[in-house]
Amino acid sequence: MEKWAGYGDGEYKLRWWEGMNPELLALIFVRILPADEMVRTVPFVCKGWREAVAGPYCWADIDVEAWCRRVNRSDVIDSVVRRLVRRSRGSVRRLSAYLVGNSGFAFAAVSASFLNVLQIPMSDVTDQIVEKYAEFLSHLTVLDISYCLKITSTGIEILGRHCKTLVQLRRNMPPPDPCLDNNAVAKVDEDEAMAVANSMPKLEILELAYGRFSDRGLDAILTKCTALHVLDIRGCWNAKVEGNVEQKCDLLRSFRYPWEDEYEDQDYSTSEDGNNG
């Protein structure tokens, strides 16, 4: 959108965005443009847009997960994460990325001191890096480390000890390989469930799909995470959910059993034409 304005004997085009406050421009950009497009196209429109994107106002919420999935290269992703976090000048509150490596995680932890939401599924971050930088993530309330295979129960417990305000954790894991021996798939491992129970008492929402814990680990979570009201353990087939454990699960506002199908929530009481059968 543009309009004409007279000046002396001549006329010039005055675009509606000229002179607009960079913070207002940033609010518009973040509502209508994905982060990668803001970086690739917006700076080339005009000086005002370039200044708005170069400043911190566009980067309080950094969501580049879709772009990361297309790129699928940890080194490139780490470079972009570092660049965008640097642009935020410490103002970033949410970082959502994919396939983040150790350098990207470390830089975000150190530079984003007020980070509330960290979503890094399928990342290559290791326990050693978590141990070194978790202390900088003390403001986290939401954490997604699903499919982060190099983070073990050790890393989870370290995060819990330092992220004392954490209320939501997603730690979904890949389904077992059907080619593996059935006994190996069924082996019980309580370590991650115990790490959650022992270090994250304020959790309200928890997803642990395809965990290998049994009712023992589940009971520890239900007993120690007293604020918990949403729990999803689909695929956790070692958990039988029996007796006292089942009673505790029934008290939750939302509970997904290990054997639940993701389509069971759908209402099939009506026929395809919308009329009751």
C-alpha positions in Angstrom: 0.0 0.0 0.0 1.3 3.4 -0.9 0.1 7.0 -1.5 1.3 10.1 -3.3 2.4 13.2 -1.4 3.2 16.6 -3.1 6.5 18.4 -2.4 7.3 21.6 -4.2 7.0 21.1 -8.0 7.4 17.3 -7.7 5.8 14.3 -6.3 7.1 11.3 -4.6 5.8 8.0 -3.4 5.4 7.7 0.4 5.0 4.1 1.5 2.9 3.6 4.6 5.8 1.9 6.5 8.2 4.8 6.1 8.9 6.3 9.5 7.0 3.5 11.4 8.4 2.6 14.8 10.7 -0.6 14.3 9.0 -2.3 17.2 5.6 -1.9 15.6 7.0 -3.2 12.3 8.4 -6.2 14.2 5.0 -6.9 15.7 3.5 -7.0 12.2 6.3 -9.2 10.8 6.2 -11.9 13.5 2.5 -12.3 13.0 2.5 -12.8 9.3 6.0 -14.1 8.3 8.0 -17.2 9.3 11.4 -16.5 10.8 13.4 -17.7 7.7 11.4 -15.5 5.4 12.1 -12.5 7.6 15.8 -13.2 7.3 15.8 -13.9 3.5 13.4 -11.3 2.1 12.4 -8.6 4.5 15.8 -6.8 4.7 15.8 -6.2 0.9 12.5 -4.3 0.8 13.7 -1.0 2.3 15.9 0.5 5.0 13.2 0.6 7.6 12.3 -3.0 7.2 16.0 -4.0 7.3 16.5 -2.1 10.5 13.4 -3.7 12.1 14.6 -7.2 11.3 18.2 -6.4 12.3 17.0 -5.3 15.7 15.9 -7.4 18.7 12.1 -6.8 18.3 11.5 -9.6 15.8 13.3 -12.2 17.9 11.6 -12.5 21.2 10.0 -15.7 19.7 12.3 -17.6 17.4 10.5 -20.5 15.7 12.7 -22.0 12.9 11.7 -25.7 13.3 10.0 -26.0 9.9 13.1 -24.4 8.2 15.4 -26.7 10.2 13.6 -29.7 8.9 14.1 -28.6 5.4 17.8 -27.9 5.8 18.4 -31.0 8.0 22.1 -30.0 8.7 23.1 -29.5 12.2 26.1 -27.2 11.4 24.0 -24.8 9.3 21.2 -24.9 11.9 23.6 -24.1 14.8 24.9 -21.1 12.8 21.5 -19.7 12.2 20.4 -20.3 15.8 23.4 -18.4 17.0 22.8 -15.5 14.6 19.1 -15.1 15.6 19.7 -15.4 19.3 22.5 -12.8 18.9 20.0 -10.5 17.1 17.6 -10.8 20.0 20.2 -9.2 22.3 19.1 -11.5 25.1 15.4 -10.8 24.7 14.4 -14.2 23.2 11.7 -15.9 25.3 11.0 -18.9 23.1 13.3 -20.9 20.9 11.8 -23.7 18.7 14.3 -25.5 16.5 15.2 -29.0 15.2 18.4 -30.9 15.0 20.3 -28.4 17.1 23.9 -29.3 18.0 26.0 -28.6 21.0 27.2 -25.2 19.9 23.7 -23.9 19.1 22.4 -25.2 22.5 25.4 -23.7 24.4 25.1 -20.3 22.7 21.3 -20.1 23.3 21.7 -21.1 27.0 24.4 -18.5 27.7 23.0 -15.6 25.6 19.2 -16.0 26.3 19.1 -15.5 30.0 15.3 -15.1 30.1 14.4 -18.1 27.9 11.1 -19.5 29.0 10.4 -22.1 26.2 13.0 -24.3 24.7 11.8 -26.8 22.0 14.6 -28.7 20.4 13.3 -32.2 19.3 15.6 -34.6 17.4 18.7 -32.6 18.5 22.3 -33.9 18.9 22.9 -32.2 22.3 24.8 -34.4 24.7 24.7 -34.9 28.5 28.1 -33.3 28.8 26.9 -30.0 27.2 23.7 -30.1 29.2 25.7 -30.4 32.4 27.9 -27.5 31.5 25.2 -25.0 30.5 21.9 -26.1 32.3 22.6 -23.5 35.0 21.9 -20.7 32.5 18.4 -22.1 31.8 16.9 -21.4 35.2 13.9 -19.5 33.8 12.6 -22.4 31.6 8.9 -23.3 32.1 8.5 -25.5 28.9 11.0 -28.0 27.6 10.9 -30.3 24.6 13.7 -32.8 24.3 11.8 -35.4 22.4 14.0 -37.8 20.3 17.2 -36.3 21.7 19.0 -39.6 21.9 22.2 -38.2 23.3 20.5 -36.8 26.3 20.0 -39.6 28.9 18.5 -39.8 32.4 21.7 -38.0 33.6 20.9 -35.0 31.4 17.3 -35.0 32.4 18.1 -34.9 36.1 20.6 -32.1 35.6 18.0 -30.1 33.7 15.5 -30.7 36.5 17.9 -29.6 39.2 18.6 -26.3 37.4 15.1 -25.6 35.8 13.2 -25.4 39.0 10.2 -23.6 37.4 9.6 -26.2 34.7 5.9 -27.0 34.3 5.8 -28.8 31.0 8.2 -31.5 29.6 8.0 -33.4 26.4 10.3 -36.4 26.3 8.7 -38.6 23.6 11.0 -41.2 22.1 11.0 -43.1 18.8 8.9 -46.3 18.6 11.1 -49.5 19.0 12.5 -50.9 15.8 10.3 -53.9 14.8 13.5 -55.6 13.6 14.9 -55.7 17.1 14.7 -58.8 19.3 11.5 -58.7 21.3 13.3 -59.2 24.6 15.5 -56.2 23.9 12.6 -54.0 23.2 10.8 -55.1 26.3 13.7 -54.5 28.7 12.6 -52.3 31.6 14.5 -49.1 32.3 13.3 -46.9 35.1 16.1 -44.3 35.0 14.4 -41.6 33.0 11.1 -41.9 34.9 13.0 -41.7 38.2 15.0 -38.7 36.9 11.8 -36.8 36.1 10.2 -37.8 39.5 13.2 -36.8 41.5 14.1 -33.5 39.9 10.9 -32.0 38.4 8.3 -31.8 41.2 6.4 -28.8 39.7 5.5 -30.5 36.4 1.9 -30.0 35.3 2.1 -31.5 31.8 4.2 -34.5 30.9 4.7 -36.5 27.7 6.8 -39.7 27.8 5.7 -41.7 24.7 7.6 -44.9 24.2 9.5 -44.7 27.5 10.7 -48.0 28.9 9.7 -47.6 32.5 7.3 -49.9 34.4 4.6 -49.2 37.0 7.4 -48.5 39.5 8.7 -45.5 37.5 5.2 -44.3 36.7 4.2 -44.5 40.4 7.3 -42.4 41.3 6.2 -39.7 38.9 2.6 -39.7 40.1 3.7 -39.6 43.8 6.4 -36.9 43.5 5.0 -34.6 40.8 2.0 -33.5 42.8 1.0 -30.7 40.4 0.7 -33.1 37.4 -2.7 -33.1 35.7 -1.8 -34.1 32.1 0.1 -37.3 31.4 0.7 -39.1 28.1 2.6 -42.4 28.2 1.4 -43.9 24.9 3.7 -46.7 23.8 5.2 -47.3 27.2 4.2 -50.9 27.2 6.2 -52.0 30.2 3.8 -49.9 32.3 0.7 -52.1 33.1 -1.1 -49.3 34.9 -2.7 -51.6 37.6 -3.9 -51.3 41.1 -3.0 -48.2 43.1 -1.1 -46.8 40.0 -4.3 -46.9 37.9 -6.2 -45.2 40.7 -3.7 -42.3 40.7 -3.9 -42.1 36.9 -7.7 -41.8 37.0 -7.4 -38.7 39.2 -5.5 -36.8 36.4 -7.4 -34.4 34.3 -6.1 -36.1 31.1 -4.3 -39.5 30.9 -3.3 -41.4 27.8 -2.7 -45.1 28.4 0.2 -47.0 26.9 -2.0 -48.9 24.5 -4.2 -46.0 23.4 -4.4 -45.3 19.7 -4.0 -41.7 18.6 -7.3 -41.8 16.8 -9.4 -42.9 19.8 -10.2 -39.2 20.6 -12.2 -38.9 17.4 -16.0 -39.2 17.7 -17.3 -41.9 15.4 -20.9 -41.6 16.7 -22.0 -39.7 13.6 -22.1 -41.0 10.1 -20.2 -39.4 7.2 -23.2 -37.3 6.2 -23.2 -35.7 9.7 -26.4 -37.5 10.8 -26.5 -39.8 13.8 -26.3 -43.4 12.9 
